[in-house]
Amino acid sequence: MTLALVVDFTVRTEHRADFERALAENARQTRAAEPGCQQFDICRDLADASRIFLYERYDDQAAIDAHLAAAHFLAFDALTRSWVEHKSVRRLELVD
């Protein structure tokens, strides 16, 4: 069963550039090192650059668990946690 994560961030203005760089590196490492990750897209809201949207697809829950336990994700999360005003995560099942 393919699962998707939809993550919505609101990033503090003074950390936006650093957050985007750290997130891009996290995404690059995820795509390169995690075979269960099928897709990892980063999008910036055109109306509000402090809003960042992620769309990630994984083979299954085990692949998501592996991502959340990966050293690069844990380092990204620890580095950027204080830069984020708001974060929401939705877990979805692909119907198609």
All heavy atoms as an XYZ file, in Angstrom:
776
protein
N       0.841     -1.166      0.000
C       0.000      0.000      0.000
C       0.896      1.242      0.000
O       1.696      1.433      0.907
C      -0.904     -0.013      1.234
C      -1.497      1.314      1.555
S      -2.412      1.485      3.116
C      -2.364     -0.058      3.911
N       0.781      2.059     -1.022
C       1.554      3.299     -1.094
C       0.913      4.339     -0.191
O      -0.302      4.543     -0.216
C       1.617      3.828     -2.539
O       2.253      2.845     -3.361
C       2.392      5.127     -2.615
N       1.758      5.001      0.614
C       1.288      6.036      1.526
C       1.921      7.373      1.147
O       3.038      7.411      0.623
C       1.647      5.690      2.966
C       1.038      4.402      3.522
C       1.569      4.124      4.914
C      -0.484      4.493      3.542
N       1.198      8.438      1.424
C       1.713      9.782      1.181
C       1.712     10.566      2.482
O       0.813     10.405      3.312
C       0.855     10.499      0.142
N       2.723     11.389      2.635
C       2.759     12.364      3.720
C       2.601     13.741      3.102
O       3.262     14.062      2.109
C       4.089     12.312      4.481
C       4.412     11.049      5.252
C       5.769     11.197      5.938
C       3.323     10.732      6.268
N       1.723     14.538      3.673
C       1.543     15.926      3.278
C       1.920     16.751      4.503
O       1.289     16.624      5.552
C       0.092     16.199      2.841
C      -0.131     17.668      2.582
C      -0.257     15.359      1.615
N       2.970     17.542      4.368
C       3.483     18.313      5.498
C       3.400     19.793      5.128
O       3.844     20.195      4.057
C       4.939     17.933      5.833
C       5.406     18.639      7.093
C       5.092     16.417      5.961
N       2.829     20.569      6.025
C       2.665     22.000      5.803
C       3.407     22.733      6.914
O       3.127     22.515      8.098
C       1.174     22.342      5.822
C       0.857     23.662      5.165
O       1.777     24.309      4.632
O      -0.318     24.057      5.190
N       4.373     23.564      6.536
C       5.162     24.349      7.479
C       4.851     25.834      7.323
O       4.665     26.310      6.199
C       6.670     24.225      7.191
C       7.279     22.887      7.408
C       7.454     22.012      6.355
C       7.732     22.505      8.665
C       8.055     20.780      6.540
C       8.334     21.271      8.862
C       8.500     20.409      7.794
N       4.848     26.548      8.414
C       4.962     27.999      8.397
C       6.278     28.304      9.087
O       6.473     27.955     10.255
C       3.791     28.684      9.135
O       2.561     28.252      8.546
C       3.906     30.201      9.039
N       7.196     28.934      8.332
C       8.567     29.142      8.796
C       8.761     30.607      9.192
O       8.287     31.515      8.496
C       9.562     28.758      7.678
C      10.996     28.946      8.136
C       9.327     27.324      7.222
N       9.453     30.819     10.287
C       9.762     32.187     10.722
C      10.585     32.889      9.637
O      11.547     32.313      9.111
C      10.525     32.170     12.042
C       9.654     31.743     13.205
C      10.421     31.756     14.528
N       9.521     31.572     15.642
C       8.995     30.414     16.020
N       9.295     29.305     15.364
N       8.184     30.342     17.059
N      10.207     34.103      9.329
C      10.792     34.858      8.213
C      12.314     34.889      8.270
O      12.985     34.679      7.255
C      10.229     36.289      8.179
O       8.804     36.203      8.095
C      10.766     37.083      7.013
N      12.882     35.131      9.434
C      14.338     35.278      9.550
C      15.084     33.964      9.305
O      16.302     33.968      9.098
C      14.722     35.867     10.914
C      14.406     34.992     12.110
C      13.002     35.181     12.692
O      12.108     35.721     12.006
O      12.803     34.763     13.848
N      14.369     32.839      9.284
C      15.009     31.533      9.074
C      14.623     30.892      7.742
O      15.042     29.766      7.468
C      14.640     30.580     10.220
C      15.131     31.033     11.546
N      16.470     31.065     11.873
C      14.477     31.487     12.633
C      16.612     31.513     13.105
N      15.416     31.782     13.590
N      13.862     31.589      6.939
C      13.311     30.986      5.721
C      14.394     30.433      4.794
O      14.315     29.285      4.350
C      12.426     31.998      5.001
C      11.529     31.364      3.995
C      10.433     32.295      3.520
N      10.988     33.565      3.067
C      10.421     34.742      3.307
N       9.317     34.830      3.979
N      10.979     35.837      2.858
N      15.416     31.212      4.485
C      16.457     30.752      3.559
C      17.214     29.548      4.128
O      17.462     28.568      3.411
C      17.420     31.890      3.229
N      17.567     29.618      5.410
C      18.275     28.492      6.034
C      17.394     27.250      6.078
O      17.871     26.132      5.852
C      18.715     28.859      7.454
C      19.811     29.910      7.471
O      20.601     29.976      6.503
O      19.884     30.652      8.462
N      16.110     27.435      6.368
C      15.180     26.308      6.399
C      15.101     25.645      5.034
O      15.178     24.420      4.920
C      13.789     26.775      6.841
C      12.782     25.659      6.906
C      12.694     24.854      8.031
C      11.932     25.407      5.839
C      11.778     23.814      8.087
C      11.014     24.377      5.888
C      10.932     23.565      7.019
N      14.959     26.444      3.984
C      14.854     25.872      2.638
C      16.115     25.117      2.247
O      16.034     24.051      1.636
C      14.520     26.959      1.626
C      13.087     27.432      1.736
C      12.686     28.396      0.645
O      13.407     28.509     -0.371
O      11.631     29.032      0.797
N      17.283     25.641      2.606
C      18.535     24.920      2.303
C      18.596     23.594      3.054
O      18.947     22.553      2.482
C      19.746     25.790      2.664
C      20.119     26.795      1.589
C      21.477     27.429      1.866
N      21.446     28.298      3.040
C      21.043     29.565      3.030
N      20.642     30.112      1.910
N      21.057     30.274      4.147
N      18.259     23.629      4.348
C      18.298     22.400      5.149
C      17.272     21.391      4.648
O      17.547     20.185      4.584
C      18.052     22.729      6.620
N      16.103     21.868      4.276
C      15.054     20.983      3.774
C      15.453     20.365      2.439
O      15.246     19.170      2.212
C      13.741     21.755      3.641
C      12.547     20.969      3.122
C      12.264     19.740      3.985
C      11.330     21.880      3.074
N      16.045     21.158      1.562
C      16.492     20.628      0.265
C      17.530     19.524      0.458
O      17.504     18.500     -0.242
C      17.043     21.757     -0.601
N      18.429     19.707      1.421
C      19.434     18.673      1.697
C      18.782     17.427      2.286
O      19.133     16.300      1.920
C      20.514     19.216      2.632
C      21.591     18.211      2.986
C      22.350     17.651      1.782
O      22.334     18.260      0.681
O      22.966     16.579      1.940
N      17.827     17.602      3.175
C      17.097     16.463      3.730
C      16.385     15.692      2.621
O      16.433     14.461      2.571
C      16.100     16.937      4.789
C      15.261     15.804      5.336
O      15.775     14.818      5.853
N      13.955     15.935      5.210
N      15.734     16.408      1.724
C      15.031     15.758      0.612
C      16.010     15.009     -0.293
O      15.748     13.874     -0.704
C      14.247     16.793     -0.190
N      17.156     15.640     -0.588
C      18.156     14.995     -1.447
C      18.641     13.695     -0.814
O      18.704     12.655     -1.476
C      19.342     15.945     -1.669
C      20.376     15.394     -2.646
C      21.670     16.188     -2.621
N      22.407     16.031     -1.366
C      23.078     14.925     -1.006
N      23.096     13.869     -1.788
N      23.731     14.878      0.147
N      18.945     13.738      0.482
C      19.423     12.538      1.161
C      18.327     11.479      1.256
O      18.606     10.286      1.137
C      19.946     12.894      2.546
C      21.249     13.660      2.488
C      21.854     13.864      3.856
O      21.836     12.966      4.693
N      22.395     15.045      4.082
N      17.101     11.907      1.457
C      15.990     10.955      1.518
C      15.858     10.223      0.194
O      15.775      8.988      0.153
C      14.673     11.683      1.866
O      14.803     12.284      3.155
C      13.492     10.720      1.867
N      15.839     10.978     -0.909
C      15.690     10.356     -2.233
C      16.863      9.446     -2.556
O      16.698      8.390     -3.169
C      15.517     11.435     -3.301
C      14.166     12.132     -3.242
C      13.928     13.057     -4.431
N      14.841     14.172     -4.460
C      14.540     15.414     -4.080
N      13.328     15.702     -3.655
N      15.433     16.365     -4.164
N      18.070      9.818     -2.130
C      19.269      9.044     -2.457
C      19.439      7.798     -1.598
O      19.908      6.771     -2.080
C      20.512      9.929     -2.316
N      19.052      7.885     -0.323
C      19.413      6.822      0.621
C      18.257      5.960      1.094
O      18.485      4.965      1.767
C      20.103      7.445      1.839
N      17.030      6.345      0.746
C      15.876      5.602      1.244
C      15.117      4.976      0.074
O      14.329      5.648     -0.588
C      14.957      6.525      2.047
C      15.610      7.095      3.285
C      14.701      8.016      4.060
O      13.469      7.797      4.058
O      15.215      8.973      4.668
N      15.350      3.684     -0.172
C      14.705      3.050     -1.319
C      13.179      3.033     -1.235
O      12.499      2.934     -2.252
C      15.283      1.632     -1.333
C      15.880      1.432      0.015
C      16.217      2.779      0.562
N      12.610      3.157     -0.035
C      11.159      3.152      0.121
C      10.508      4.482     -0.185
O       9.273      4.584     -0.214
N      11.314      5.518     -0.428
C      10.774      6.834     -0.782
C      10.622      6.910     -2.294
O      11.591      6.831     -3.037
C      11.690      7.956     -0.292
S      11.092      9.608     -0.733
N       9.399      7.079     -2.754
C       9.103      7.163     -4.176
C       9.144      8.598     -4.699
O       9.426      8.829     -5.876
C       7.710      6.597     -4.464
C       7.528      5.161     -4.078
C       6.094      4.709     -4.238
O       5.251      5.393     -4.804
N       5.798      3.531     -3.717
N       8.850      9.560     -3.831
C       8.735     10.955     -4.263
C       8.901     11.851     -3.045
O       8.433     11.522     -1.954
C       7.362     11.175     -4.893
C       7.118     12.525     -5.478
C       5.777     12.577     -6.225
O       5.130     11.561     -6.455
N       5.378     13.764     -6.591
N       9.551     13.001     -3.246
C       9.719     13.976     -2.168
C       9.773     15.347     -2.830
O      10.807     15.769     -3.325
C      11.006     13.692     -1.394
C      11.122     14.414     -0.068
C      11.358     13.701      1.085
C      11.026     15.790      0.018
C      11.494     14.342      2.311
C      11.151     16.454      1.231
C      11.381     15.726      2.380
N       8.647     16.034     -2.848
C       8.543     17.343     -3.486
C       8.438     18.438     -2.441
O       7.727     18.287     -1.436
C       7.301     17.417     -4.386
C       7.375     16.465     -5.561
O       8.497     16.172     -6.023
O       6.315     16.021     -6.022
N       9.136     19.540     -2.697
C       9.095     20.723     -1.848
C       8.461     21.845     -2.644
O       8.905     22.144     -3.760
C      10.511     21.150     -1.410
C      11.235     20.006     -0.695
C      10.452     22.414     -0.550
C      12.712     20.276     -0.469
N       7.439     22.483     -2.065
C       6.754     23.581     -2.746
C       6.672     24.786     -1.817
O       6.475     24.636     -0.612
C       5.331     23.171     -3.133
S       5.252     21.696     -4.162
N       6.815     25.971     -2.401
C       6.678     27.226     -1.657
C       5.406     27.918     -2.131
O       5.156     28.017     -3.328
C       7.881     28.122     -1.905
C       7.834     29.441     -1.157
C       8.966     30.407     -1.503
N      10.272     29.795     -1.576
C      11.002     29.719     -2.697
N      10.558     30.199     -3.839
N      12.196     29.160     -2.673
N       4.624     28.416     -1.194
C       3.383     29.123     -1.500
C       3.707     30.438     -2.217
O       4.514     31.228     -1.723
C       2.625     29.399     -0.194
C       1.220     29.905     -0.402
O       1.037     30.852     -1.186
O       0.309     29.361      0.242
N       3.105     30.670     -3.372
C       3.367     31.894     -4.123
C       2.832     33.137     -3.425
O       3.374     34.231     -3.589
C       2.754     31.795     -5.525
C       3.446     30.817     -6.469
C       2.647     30.668     -7.760
C       4.863     31.269     -6.760
N       1.792     32.990     -2.643
C       1.196     34.139     -1.950
C       1.856     34.421     -0.610
O       1.742     35.531     -0.083
C      -0.301     33.907     -1.751
N       2.552     33.425     -0.046
C       3.160     33.585      1.280
C       4.398     32.692      1.338
O       4.300     31.492      1.606
C       2.152     33.200      2.368
C       2.703     33.340      3.774
O       3.899     33.662      3.940
O       1.925     33.110      4.720
N       5.569     33.269      1.118
C       6.816     32.502      1.028
C       7.198     31.818      2.334
O       8.069     30.951      2.347
C       7.954     33.408      0.558
N       6.549     32.179      3.437
C       6.848     31.505      4.700
C       6.139     30.153      4.807
O       6.412     29.385      5.720
C       6.458     32.388      5.890
O       5.057     32.509      5.980
N       5.252     29.859      3.867
C       4.532     28.583      3.859
C       5.207     27.611      2.904
O       5.333     27.882      1.710
C       3.065     28.773      3.444
C       2.323     29.771      4.285
C       1.334     29.269      5.303
N       0.817     27.956      5.208
C      -0.438     27.658      4.887
N      -1.295     28.606      4.554
N      -0.840     26.413      4.901
N       5.634     26.497      3.446
C       6.302     25.443      2.678
C       5.449     24.180      2.773
O       4.989     23.811      3.854
C       7.719     25.158      3.226
C       8.574     26.434      3.250
C       8.395     24.040      2.456
C       8.904     26.987      1.887
N       5.279     23.530      1.638
C       4.425     22.351      1.533
C       5.263     21.194      1.007
O       5.990     21.353      0.023
C       3.273     22.674      0.575
C       2.406     21.520      0.216
C       1.327     21.174      1.015
C       2.643     20.783     -0.932
C       0.507     20.113      0.680
C       1.832     19.719     -1.271
C       0.755     19.384     -0.471
N       5.175     20.041      1.656
C       5.860     18.836      1.184
C       4.846     17.795      0.757
O       3.818     17.615      1.420
C       6.716     18.218      2.294
C       7.737     19.088      3.004
C       8.489     18.245      4.021
C       8.667     19.724      2.017
N       5.179     17.097     -0.320
C       4.418     15.921     -0.724
C       5.418     14.786     -0.857
O       6.340     14.853     -1.676
C       3.681     16.148     -2.043
C       2.916     14.932     -2.490
C       1.716     14.598     -1.879
C       3.403     14.103     -3.498
C       1.002     13.471     -2.267
C       2.696     12.975     -3.889
C       1.505     12.662     -3.275
O       0.812     11.536     -3.655
N       5.253     13.771     -0.020
C       6.177     12.639      0.003
C       5.382     11.348     -0.199
O       4.334     11.169      0.412
C       6.899     12.572      1.348
C       7.605     13.850      1.740
C       8.109     13.813      3.169
O       8.734     12.798      3.569
O       7.866     14.795      3.890
N       5.907     10.448     -1.034
C       5.273      9.139     -1.222
C       6.245      8.046     -0.819
O       7.421      8.078     -1.163
C       4.861      8.943     -2.682
C       3.633      9.708     -3.014
C       3.117      9.492     -4.409
N       3.593      8.284     -5.058
C       3.385      8.032     -6.337
N       2.721      8.869     -7.084
N       3.839      6.930     -6.877
N       5.704      7.060     -0.090
C       6.501      5.950      0.428
C       5.822      4.624      0.098
O       4.595      4.553     -0.003
C       6.683      6.080      1.947
C       7.517      7.277      2.325
C       6.932      8.514      2.553
C       8.895      7.172      2.425
C       7.709      9.626      2.876
C       9.680      8.271      2.750
C       9.070      9.486      2.968
O       9.846     10.576      3.290
N       6.628      3.577      0.001
C       6.112      2.245     -0.318
C       5.083      1.767      0.703
O       4.095      1.132      0.344
C       7.243      1.216     -0.372
C       8.154      1.400     -1.574
O       7.781      2.106     -2.529
O       9.275      0.829     -1.538
N       5.349      2.051      1.983
C       4.491      1.534      3.057
C       4.864      2.223      4.370
O       5.746      3.096      4.397
C       4.628      0.013      3.176
C       6.069     -0.452      3.269
O       6.945      0.321      3.735
O       6.343     -1.601      2.885
N       4.201      1.821      5.445
C       4.484      2.430      6.753
C       5.911      2.163      7.208
O       6.534      3.011      7.852
C       3.480      1.939      7.806
C       3.619      2.636      9.146
C       3.444      4.143      9.076
O       2.479      4.623      8.477
N       4.346      4.899      9.681
N       6.447      0.996      6.874
C       7.829      0.691      7.255
C       8.802      1.683      6.617
O       9.791      2.090      7.253
C       8.189     -0.737      6.864
N       8.538      2.109      5.386
C       9.400      3.094      4.720
C       9.289      4.454      5.401
O      10.287      5.169      5.540
C       9.043      3.192      3.243
N       8.089      4.822      5.837
C       7.920      6.076      6.586
C       8.666      5.994      7.912
O       9.376      6.925      8.298
C       6.428      6.394      6.806
C       5.756      6.742      5.481
C       6.262      7.531      7.808
C       4.249      6.915      5.565
N       8.527      4.884      8.601
C       9.226      4.704      9.877
C      10.739      4.797      9.686
O      11.436      5.416     10.504
C       8.857      3.359     10.505
C       7.397      3.284     10.930
O       6.743      4.344     11.065
O       6.912      2.145     11.119
N      11.241      4.210      8.600
C      12.678      4.280      8.315
C      13.101      5.726      8.055
O      14.167      6.162      8.517
C      13.026      3.403      7.113
N      12.268      6.470      7.348
C      12.570      7.883      7.097
C      12.641      8.660      8.408
O      13.585      9.423      8.641
C      11.516      8.488      6.169
C      11.639      9.965      6.032
N      12.737     10.572      5.456
C      10.807     10.974      6.410
C      12.572     11.883      5.483
N      11.412     12.152      6.065
N      11.651      8.466      9.262
C      11.591      9.209     10.521
C      12.727      8.844     11.478
O      13.050      9.621     12.381
C      10.238      8.996     11.196
C       9.034      9.539     10.411
C       7.735      9.185     11.117
C       9.151     11.039     10.183
N      13.339      7.691     11.272
C      14.461      7.251     12.110
C      15.821      7.533     11.470
O      16.853      7.345     12.122
C      14.334      5.750     12.392
N      15.825      7.999     10.217
C      17.077      8.228      9.493
C      17.865      9.381     10.118
O      17.293     10.396     10.531
C      16.787      8.537      8.025
N      19.167      9.231     10.162
C      20.028     10.250     10.779
C      19.856     11.610     10.124
O      19.814     12.636     10.813
C      21.487      9.807     10.712
N      19.740     11.637      8.791
C      19.602     12.940      8.120
C      18.281     13.615      8.478
O      18.228     14.834      8.646
C      19.773     12.820      6.603
C      18.772     11.934      5.952
N      19.010     10.602      5.743
C      17.533     12.174      5.478
C      17.961     10.065      5.146
N      17.043     10.997      4.991
N      17.199     12.845      8.624
C      15.925     13.447      9.035
C      16.003     13.953     10.474
O      15.555     15.066     10.779
C      14.751     12.472      8.900
C      13.497     13.034      9.518
C      12.749     13.988      8.855
C      13.107     12.669     10.797
C      11.625     14.552      9.442
C      11.986     13.222     11.394
C      11.241     14.168     10.715
N      16.552     13.149     11.375
C      16.649     13.548     12.776
C      17.495     14.815     12.923
O      17.157     15.710     13.710
C      17.213     12.413     13.613
C      16.307     11.173     13.711
C      17.041     10.033     14.397
C      15.003     11.508     14.418
N      18.584     14.922     12.157
C      19.433     16.120     12.201
C      18.668     17.329     11.666
O      18.720     18.419     12.259
C      20.705     15.894     11.395
N      17.956     17.155     10.548
C      17.148     18.244      9.991
C      16.102     18.706     10.998
O      15.946     19.906     11.242
C      16.465     17.785      8.691
C      15.324     18.662      8.289
C      15.557     19.881      7.679
C      14.016     18.277      8.544
C      14.491     20.712      7.329
C      12.949     19.094      8.192
C      13.193     20.317      7.582
N      15.398     17.767     11.595
C      14.334     18.102     12.544
C      14.886     18.863     13.752
O      14.315     19.871     14.171
C      13.619     16.823     12.975
C      12.382     17.100     13.797
O      11.519     17.881     13.348
O      12.278     16.541     14.905
N      16.002     18.398     14.285
C      16.598     19.066     15.448
C      17.082     20.474     15.087
O      16.885     21.421     15.856
C      17.756     18.231     15.995
N      17.700     20.615     13.913
C      18.222     21.908     13.476
C      17.116     22.928     13.253
O      17.247     24.091     13.620
C      19.026     21.731     12.179
C      19.534     23.007     11.504
C      20.589     23.688     12.389
C      20.095     22.683     10.127
N      16.007     22.507     12.651
C      15.002     23.459     12.170
C      13.790     23.624     13.089
O      12.978     24.522     12.853
C      14.492     23.046     10.779
O      13.830     21.779     10.854
C      15.646     22.996      9.774
N      13.658     22.810     14.088
C      12.448     22.830     14.929
C      12.113     24.236     15.438
O      10.964     24.666     15.385
C      12.598     21.860     16.088
C      11.334     21.748     16.931
C      11.428     20.655     17.947
N      11.448     19.372     17.234
C      12.127     18.319     17.643
N      12.840     18.364     18.737
N      12.089     17.198     16.960
N      13.094     24.979     15.905
C      12.819     26.318     16.453
C      12.567     27.352     15.357
O      12.128     28.466     15.654
C      13.978     26.772     17.343
O      15.143     26.990     16.566
N      12.836     27.015     14.107
C      12.610     27.937     12.993
C      11.165     27.896     12.506
O      10.749     28.729     11.708
C      13.519     27.594     11.822
C      14.980     27.623     12.124
C      15.594     28.121     13.245
C      16.027     27.134     11.292
N      16.961     27.968     13.148
C      17.254     27.363     11.962
C      16.056     26.514     10.041
C      18.485     27.016     11.421
C      17.281     26.159      9.504
C      18.480     26.409     10.190
N      10.415     26.903     12.963
C       9.065     26.648     12.455
C       8.024     27.195     13.433
O       8.047     26.861     14.620
C       8.864     25.129     12.235
C       7.435     24.808     11.864
C       9.846     24.630     11.181
N       7.119     28.013     12.914
C       5.997     28.511     13.728
C       4.890     27.473     13.833
O       4.251     27.343     14.870
C       5.415     29.783     13.113
C       6.282     30.995     13.245
C       5.642     32.222     12.629
O       4.412     32.248     12.447
O       6.392     33.158     12.324
N       4.657     26.762     12.741
C       3.565     25.785     12.700
C       3.951     24.653     11.758
O       4.584     24.881     10.725
C       2.269     26.444     12.209
C       1.157     25.461     12.035
N       0.443     24.960     13.101
C       0.651     24.884     10.922
C      -0.457     24.113     12.638
N      -0.357     24.049     11.326
N       3.552     23.451     12.136
C       3.776     22.272     11.285
C       2.579     21.352     11.432
O       2.141     21.064     12.553
C       5.049     21.545     11.722
C       5.321     20.253     10.968
C       6.573     19.573     11.523
C       6.822     18.231     10.867
N       7.999     17.556     11.432
N       2.046     20.906     10.306
C       1.001     19.881     10.338
C       1.393     18.762      9.384
O       2.014     19.002      8.352
C      -0.365     20.459      9.957
O      -0.374     20.852      8.595
N       1.052     17.554      9.776
C       1.382     16.370      8.973
C       0.109     15.559      8.782
O      -0.605     15.258      9.751
C       2.442     15.484      9.673
C       2.766     14.249      8.835
C       3.704     16.285      9.982
N      -0.159     15.216      7.535
C      -1.259     14.311      7.216
C      -0.700     13.059      6.566
O       0.222     13.139      5.759
C      -2.253     14.980      6.255
C      -2.972     16.140      6.888
C      -3.881     16.856      5.920
N      -4.873     15.933      5.372
C      -5.492     16.146      4.200
N      -5.236     17.206      3.490
N      -6.376     15.272      3.770
N      -1.234     11.918      6.924
C      -0.830     10.639      6.340
C      -2.008     10.137      5.508
O      -3.130     10.020      6.005
C      -0.487      9.643      7.447
C       0.256      8.428      6.957
C       0.721      7.603      8.138
N      -0.389      6.973      8.804
C      -0.734      5.674      8.636
N      -0.026      4.903      7.860
N      -1.759      5.178      9.266
N      -1.743      9.854      4.249
C      -2.801      9.491      3.309
C      -2.453      8.177      2.611
O      -1.288      7.844      2.421
C      -2.969     10.585      2.248
C      -3.170     11.995      2.783
C      -2.850     13.022      1.716
C      -4.583     12.155      3.282
N      -3.478      7.473      2.202
C      -3.316      6.256      1.407
C      -3.651      6.581     -0.047
O      -4.681      7.188     -0.325
C      -4.263      5.187      1.923
C      -4.255      3.912      1.124
C      -5.267      2.898      1.602
O      -5.977      3.168      2.596
O      -5.359      1.841      0.984
N      -2.773      6.180     -0.976
C      -3.056      6.376     -2.390
C      -4.168      5.424     -2.804
O      -4.086      4.221     -2.540
C      -1.814      6.124     -3.227
C      -1.182      7.364     -3.855
C      -0.772      8.370     -2.818
C      -0.086      6.992     -4.775
N      -5.171      5.947     -3.443
C      -6.321      5.157     -3.860
C      -6.077      4.564     -5.231
O      -6.519      3.470     -5.542
C      -7.606      6.038     -3.863
C      -8.790      5.276     -4.401
C      -7.871      6.584     -2.482
N      -5.378      5.253     -6.041
C      -5.156      4.911     -7.457
C      -4.298      3.696     -7.633
O      -3.291      3.464     -7.178
C      -4.550      6.135     -8.134
C      -4.580      6.038     -9.614
O      -5.548      5.520    -10.183
O      -3.620      6.524    -10.211
